[in-house]
């Protein structure tokens, strides 16, 4: 932050401190959750921390003995396993609440299955649900791309993909060529700030409505797809973080707003994979997308439709009550108290130079300051005593 009120407020400082508040809370909570692993038998409910056996196909159900596994398979699990109802159990992708927390760390918002592959999609967001930015990519990009650095327009999806092919053949996942599809209503918002180099296409659906097909975000400086392999068990599933740029941050700047603007997530896969060069499949996919005209026809892969009801249920407190209520219900009282202390400290430090902003800073810096205060849950009422307009 500025050392005195006369120094300009750098949006990078604001973004860095905001992420410290929200992402540190999420990181601390995630470490605690990994120690609270579900050791409950899927069939009888008995808790056993050492000897639970796992379904060898889906790796989602856990049993305390063979009798429980047989009984559950005949009653429920045979259908659930075949229909990809539940993802494999892993602490890297917990889809059930743990401890006193009301909501699962990785609530599933979209899912899909095809050719023996299952895919589950969640969101890896900050505590405040604010979208990420590209601000860490310094030095700065050219002026025409500066909005890509500061704007909170990067949605991070956390994706678990599993191979359940009965023939045990390998599959190839081209995660760097994943796409999200906009709703008809959000097309104009998604396309805001769109540059020619962005991996974004437009197409008409079966009803003649225009939609956006958004590819994985590329860094404004390094130019590589923004994705990260969070977990790979060495056998049949992986957890991947994938980022997409949705709009310019002016209207879609929260996780729930971004999810609500999307209809589906598409993950290109080759199943079965014969071990041929992955780059060849990648080139054919790119050629297919560039040559496409009119309605879109996805090549081989998984299409996962977003469920608006799951989104509203998970973000209800944020939508109707605000950031503090969301943090309380999703992270618990201890982390809420810590989050509030850090938030107040940041606002106090920035507030020390806020009174002078009206005279020494231009409208762009003031708007950035207001946006920051709203992000951390204070709202623009923060500026009323300072008479900053």
LUMKEBA-829287 format. One record per residue (C-alpha): x, y, z. Coordinates in nm, 2 decimals. Layout:
# residues N
R;east;north;up
R;X;Y;Z $
...
***
This chain:
# residues 389
R;east;north;up
R;0.00;0.00;0.00 $
R;0.11;0.37;-0.03 $
R;0.35;0.49;0.23 $
R;0.17;0.82;0.25 $
R;-0.16;0.97;0.12 $
R;0.01;1.16;-0.16 $
R;0.14;0.84;-0.32 $
R;-0.09;0.69;-0.58 $
R;-0.28;0.37;-0.48 $
R;-0.16;0.09;-0.70 $
R;-0.44;-0.15;-0.80 $
R;-0.19;-0.43;-0.77 $
R;-0.15;-0.35;-0.39 $
R;-0.53;-0.35;-0.35 $
R;-0.57;-0.68;-0.53 $
R;-0.28;-0.84;-0.34 $
R;-0.42;-0.74;0.00 $
R;-0.77;-0.85;-0.10 $
R;-0.64;-1.19;-0.20 $
R;-0.45;-1.21;0.13 $
R;-0.77;-1.17;0.32 $
R;-0.98;-1.42;0.12 $
R;-0.74;-1.68;0.00 $
R;-0.55;-1.72;0.33 $
R;-0.88;-1.79;0.51 $
R;-0.97;-2.05;0.24 $
R;-0.62;-2.21;0.26 $
R;-0.63;-2.24;0.64 $
R;-0.97;-2.39;0.63 $
R;-0.87;-2.64;0.35 $
R;-0.57;-2.76;0.57 $
R;-0.81;-2.83;0.85 $
R;-1.06;-3.02;0.63 $
R;-0.79;-3.25;0.50 $
R;-0.75;-3.37;0.85 $
R;-1.12;-3.44;0.88 $
R;-1.16;-3.73;0.64 $
R;-1.48;-3.93;0.62 $
R;-1.42;-4.27;0.78 $
R;-1.79;-4.38;0.78 $
R;-1.92;-4.70;0.62 $
R;-2.15;-4.62;0.33 $
R;-2.38;-4.91;0.42 $
R;-2.41;-4.92;0.80 $
R;-2.27;-4.59;0.90 $
R;-2.01;-4.73;1.13 $
R;-1.69;-4.52;1.18 $
R;-1.36;-4.70;1.12 $
R;-1.05;-4.50;1.07 $
R;-0.82;-4.78;0.96 $
R;-0.99;-5.07;0.79 $
R;-1.25;-4.94;0.54 $
R;-1.25;-5.10;0.20 $
R;-1.33;-4.90;-0.11 $
R;-1.53;-4.99;-0.42 $
R;-1.26;-5.08;-0.68 $
R;-1.46;-4.93;-0.97 $
R;-1.58;-4.59;-0.85 $
R;-1.37;-4.55;-0.54 $
R;-1.65;-4.35;-0.39 $
R;-1.82;-4.59;-0.16 $
R;-1.64;-4.72;0.16 $
R;-1.73;-5.03;0.36 $
R;-1.63;-5.18;0.70 $
R;-1.66;-5.54;0.58 $
R;-1.76;-5.76;0.28 $
R;-2.12;-5.81;0.41 $
R;-2.19;-5.44;0.41 $
R;-2.04;-5.40;0.06 $
R;-2.25;-5.69;-0.08 $
R;-2.57;-5.56;0.08 $
R;-2.52;-5.20;-0.05 $
R;-2.42;-5.31;-0.40 $
R;-2.75;-5.51;-0.44 $
R;-2.96;-5.23;-0.29 $
R;-2.81;-4.90;-0.42 $
R;-2.45;-4.90;-0.53 $
R;-2.48;-5.10;-0.85 $
R;-2.68;-4.83;-1.01 $
R;-2.49;-4.54;-0.85 $
R;-2.16;-4.68;-0.96 $
R;-2.27;-4.73;-1.32 $
R;-2.44;-4.39;-1.34 $
R;-2.14;-4.20;-1.20 $
R;-2.35;-4.06;-0.92 $
R;-2.06;-3.99;-0.69 $
R;-1.70;-3.90;-0.76 $
R;-1.41;-4.10;-0.62 $
R;-1.33;-4.01;-0.26 $
R;-1.02;-3.79;-0.22 $
R;-0.93;-3.51;0.02 $
R;-0.84;-3.31;-0.29 $
R;-1.21;-3.30;-0.39 $
R;-1.44;-3.33;-0.09 $
R;-1.81;-3.33;-0.19 $
R;-1.95;-3.38;0.16 $
R;-1.95;-3.13;0.45 $
R;-1.70;-3.19;0.72 $
R;-1.72;-3.11;1.09 $
R;-1.95;-2.81;1.18 $
R;-1.93;-2.66;0.83 $
R;-2.27;-2.67;0.65 $
R;-2.14;-2.69;0.30 $
R;-1.90;-2.92;0.12 $
R;-1.56;-2.77;0.03 $
R;-1.61;-2.88;-0.34 $
R;-1.98;-2.85;-0.40 $
R;-2.05;-3.00;-0.75 $
R;-2.22;-2.75;-0.99 $
R;-2.19;-2.96;-1.31 $
R;-2.13;-3.32;-1.40 $
R;-2.12;-3.54;-1.71 $
R;-2.03;-3.89;-1.83 $
R;-1.95;-4.05;-2.16 $
R;-1.75;-4.35;-2.29 $
R;-1.66;-4.47;-1.94 $
R;-1.54;-4.13;-1.82 $
R;-1.70;-3.92;-1.54 $
R;-1.64;-3.55;-1.48 $
R;-1.75;-3.34;-1.18 $
R;-1.71;-2.96;-1.17 $
R;-1.68;-2.73;-0.87 $
R;-1.53;-2.38;-0.81 $
R;-1.20;-2.30;-0.65 $
R;-1.27;-1.95;-0.53 $
R;-1.17;-1.70;-0.27 $
R;-1.35;-1.67;0.06 $
R;-1.52;-1.35;-0.06 $
R;-1.62;-1.53;-0.39 $
R;-1.46;-1.25;-0.59 $
R;-1.32;-1.37;-0.92 $
R;-0.94;-1.38;-0.96 $
R;-0.73;-1.14;-1.17 $
R;-0.41;-1.16;-1.37 $
R;-0.24;-0.91;-1.15 $
R;0.05;-1.14;-1.05 $
R;0.16;-1.14;-1.42 $
R;0.40;-0.85;-1.39 $
R;0.58;-0.67;-1.56 $
R;0.28;-0.51;-1.71 $
R;0.14;-0.62;-2.05 $
R;0.08;-0.37;-2.33 $
R;-0.18;-0.09;-2.25 $
R;-0.45;-0.25;-2.47 $
R;-0.43;-0.56;-2.25 $
R;-0.40;-0.39;-1.91 $
R;-0.76;-0.47;-1.82 $
R;-0.66;-0.84;-1.82 $
R;-0.42;-0.78;-1.53 $
R;-0.64;-0.58;-1.29 $
R;-0.99;-0.69;-1.37 $
R;-1.15;-0.95;-1.15 $
R;-1.28;-1.16;-1.44 $
R;-1.10;-1.50;-1.39 $
R;-1.33;-1.79;-1.29 $
R;-1.14;-2.09;-1.15 $
R;-1.31;-2.43;-1.19 $
R;-1.19;-2.73;-1.00 $
R;-1.25;-3.04;-1.21 $
R;-1.23;-3.41;-1.11 $
R;-1.21;-3.65;-1.41 $
R;-1.21;-4.03;-1.36 $
R;-1.16;-4.32;-1.60 $
R;-1.41;-4.61;-1.52 $
R;-1.37;-4.79;-1.85 $
R;-1.45;-5.16;-1.79 $
R;-1.18;-5.26;-2.04 $
R;-0.92;-5.07;-1.84 $
R;-0.80;-4.88;-2.15 $
R;-0.63;-4.55;-2.11 $
R;-0.79;-4.21;-2.19 $
R;-0.64;-3.88;-2.30 $
R;-0.77;-3.56;-2.14 $
R;-0.69;-3.23;-2.33 $
R;-0.76;-3.00;-2.03 $
R;-0.59;-2.71;-2.20 $
R;-0.86;-2.71;-2.47 $
R;-1.15;-2.70;-2.23 $
R;-1.43;-2.46;-2.29 $
R;-1.73;-2.31;-2.11 $
R;-2.05;-2.21;-2.30 $
R;-2.24;-1.89;-2.21 $
R;-2.61;-1.87;-2.17 $
R;-2.80;-1.66;-2.43 $
R;-2.87;-1.39;-2.18 $
R;-2.51;-1.34;-2.07 $
R;-2.35;-1.34;-2.42 $
R;-2.29;-0.96;-2.42 $
R;-2.14;-0.96;-2.07 $
R;-1.91;-1.25;-2.14 $
R;-1.78;-1.08;-2.46 $
R;-1.70;-0.75;-2.28 $
R;-1.33;-0.66;-2.31 $
R;-1.28;-0.94;-2.56 $
R;-0.95;-0.91;-2.76 $
R;-0.87;-1.07;-3.09 $
R;-0.61;-1.30;-2.93 $
R;-0.85;-1.43;-2.67 $
R;-0.96;-1.80;-2.71 $
R;-1.33;-1.70;-2.75 $
R;-1.56;-1.81;-3.03 $
R;-1.92;-1.73;-3.11 $
R;-2.18;-1.96;-3.25 $
R;-2.55;-2.00;-3.30 $
R;-2.75;-2.26;-3.12 $
R;-3.03;-2.47;-3.26 $
R;-3.27;-2.18;-3.20 $
R;-3.06;-1.93;-3.38 $
R;-2.95;-1.76;-3.06 $
R;-2.59;-1.64;-3.03 $
R;-2.37;-1.78;-2.76 $
R;-2.00;-1.75;-2.65 $
R;-1.76;-2.05;-2.65 $
R;-1.49;-1.95;-2.41 $
R;-1.15;-2.13;-2.40 $
R;-0.90;-2.16;-2.12 $
R;-0.76;-1.82;-2.02 $
R;-0.41;-1.74;-2.13 $
R;-0.16;-1.53;-1.93 $
R;-0.13;-1.18;-2.06 $
R;0.25;-1.21;-2.05 $
R;0.35;-1.57;-2.07 $
R;0.07;-1.67;-2.31 $
R;0.02;-2.02;-2.16 $
R;-0.32;-2.18;-2.07 $
R;-0.39;-2.12;-1.70 $
R;-0.44;-2.46;-1.55 $
R;-0.28;-2.67;-1.28 $
R;-0.28;-3.04;-1.19 $
R;-0.39;-3.04;-0.82 $
R;-0.39;-3.42;-0.77 $
R;-0.32;-3.74;-0.97 $
R;-0.36;-4.07;-0.79 $
R;-0.15;-4.25;-1.05 $
R;-0.43;-4.48;-1.17 $
R;-0.77;-4.36;-1.27 $
R;-0.85;-4.00;-1.17 $
R;-0.71;-3.65;-1.15 $
R;-0.81;-3.31;-1.01 $
R;-0.74;-3.01;-1.22 $
R;-0.78;-2.63;-1.17 $
R;-0.88;-2.45;-1.49 $
R;-0.93;-2.08;-1.54 $
R;-1.16;-1.89;-1.78 $
R;-1.19;-1.52;-1.84 $
R;-1.56;-1.42;-1.83 $
R;-1.62;-1.05;-1.93 $
R;-1.41;-0.76;-1.81 $
R;-1.49;-0.75;-1.44 $
R;-1.74;-0.46;-1.47 $
R;-2.05;-0.67;-1.41 $
R;-1.95;-1.03;-1.36 $
R;-1.69;-1.01;-1.08 $
R;-1.82;-1.28;-0.83 $
R;-1.81;-1.66;-0.86 $
R;-2.19;-1.70;-0.84 $
R;-2.24;-1.44;-1.11 $
R;-1.99;-1.61;-1.34 $
R;-2.14;-1.95;-1.29 $
R;-2.49;-1.82;-1.35 $
R;-2.38;-1.68;-1.68 $
R;-2.26;-2.02;-1.81 $
R;-2.47;-2.31;-1.95 $
R;-2.21;-2.59;-1.96 $
R;-1.84;-2.69;-1.93 $
R;-1.68;-2.90;-2.20 $
R;-1.38;-3.12;-2.14 $
R;-1.22;-3.28;-2.45 $
R;-1.12;-3.64;-2.41 $
R;-1.00;-3.93;-2.63 $
R;-1.15;-4.25;-2.50 $
R;-1.00;-4.50;-2.55 $
R;-0.66;-4.36;-2.62 $
R;-0.42;-4.57;-2.82 $
R;-0.11;-4.39;-2.70 $
R;-0.08;-4.18;-3.02 $
R;0.08;-3.83;-3.01 $
R;-0.13;-3.60;-2.79 $
R;-0.02;-3.30;-3.00 $
R;-0.19;-3.45;-3.30 $
R;-0.52;-3.47;-3.12 $
R;-0.47;-3.12;-3.00 $
R;-0.41;-2.99;-3.35 $
R;-0.72;-3.17;-3.49 $
R;-0.93;-3.02;-3.22 $
R;-0.80;-2.67;-3.28 $
R;-0.87;-2.71;-3.65 $
R;-1.22;-2.83;-3.58 $
R;-1.29;-2.52;-3.37 $
R;-1.15;-2.27;-3.62 $
R;-1.33;-2.43;-3.92 $
R;-1.66;-2.44;-3.74 $
R;-1.94;-2.23;-3.88 $
R;-2.30;-2.19;-3.76 $
R;-2.41;-2.43;-3.48 $
R;-2.13;-2.58;-3.27 $
R;-2.07;-2.96;-3.28 $
R;-1.83;-3.07;-3.01 $
R;-1.57;-3.33;-3.09 $
R;-1.52;-3.62;-2.86 $
R;-1.54;-3.52;-2.50 $
R;-1.76;-3.46;-2.20 $
R;-2.03;-3.19;-2.18 $
R;-2.12;-3.10;-1.82 $
R;-2.43;-2.88;-1.77 $
R;-2.43;-2.63;-1.48 $
R;-2.71;-2.68;-1.23 $
R;-2.86;-2.33;-1.14 $
R;-3.03;-2.48;-0.83 $
R;-2.70;-2.61;-0.69 $
R;-2.54;-2.27;-0.75 $
R;-2.82;-2.08;-0.57 $
R;-2.82;-2.33;-0.28 $
R;-2.45;-2.29;-0.22 $
R;-2.43;-1.91;-0.26 $
R;-2.76;-1.82;-0.11 $
R;-2.61;-1.64;0.19 $
R;-2.38;-1.44;-0.04 $
R;-2.66;-1.35;-0.28 $
R;-2.92;-1.25;-0.02 $
R;-2.72;-1.17;0.30 $
R;-2.37;-1.06;0.20 $
R;-2.01;-1.16;0.24 $
R;-2.00;-1.19;0.62 $
R;-2.30;-1.43;0.63 $
R;-2.14;-1.64;0.36 $
R;-1.81;-1.67;0.54 $
R;-1.99;-1.76;0.86 $
R;-2.19;-2.05;0.71 $
R;-1.91;-2.18;0.48 $
R;-1.60;-2.15;0.70 $
R;-1.72;-2.15;1.06 $
R;-1.69;-1.91;1.35 $
R;-1.31;-1.93;1.41 $
R;-1.22;-1.85;1.05 $
R;-1.49;-1.59;1.03 $
R;-1.34;-1.40;1.33 $
R;-0.99;-1.42;1.17 $
R;-1.12;-1.31;0.84 $
R;-1.30;-1.01;0.99 $
R;-0.98;-0.90;1.18 $
R;-0.77;-0.91;0.86 $
R;-1.04;-0.73;0.66 $
R;-1.07;-0.45;0.92 $
R;-0.69;-0.41;0.93 $
R;-0.67;-0.37;0.56 $
R;-0.95;-0.12;0.55 $
R;-0.80;0.07;0.83 $
R;-0.46;0.09;0.65 $
R;-0.62;0.20;0.33 $
R;-0.85;0.44;0.51 $
R;-0.56;0.63;0.65 $
R;-0.49;0.77;0.30 $
R;-0.86;0.77;0.19 $
R;-0.94;1.12;0.31 $
R;-0.68;1.27;0.07 $
R;-0.80;1.07;-0.23 $
R;-1.05;1.32;-0.35 $
R;-0.78;1.59;-0.41 $
R;-0.48;1.38;-0.51 $
R;-0.62;1.09;-0.71 $
R;-0.81;1.07;-1.03 $
R;-1.15;0.89;-1.08 $
R;-0.98;0.56;-1.19 $
R;-0.80;0.52;-0.86 $
R;-1.11;0.62;-0.66 $
R;-1.32;0.36;-0.84 $
R;-1.06;0.10;-0.77 $
R;-1.07;0.19;-0.40 $
R;-1.45;0.17;-0.40 $
R;-1.44;-0.17;-0.58 $
R;-1.19;-0.30;-0.33 $
R;-1.41;-0.20;-0.03 $
R;-1.71;-0.37;-0.19 $
R;-1.51;-0.68;-0.25 $
R;-1.42;-0.72;0.11 $
R;-1.78;-0.68;0.22 $
R;-1.79;-0.32;0.33 $
R;-1.99;-0.17;0.05 $
R;-1.96;0.19;-0.08 $
R;-2.11;0.32;0.24 $
R;-1.75;0.30;0.36 $
R;-1.69;0.62;0.18 $
R;-1.97;0.82;0.32 $
R;-1.77;0.97;0.62 $
R;-1.49;1.06;0.38 $
R;-1.72;1.23;0.13 $
R;-1.55;1.06;-0.16 $
R;-1.77;1.06;-0.47 $
***
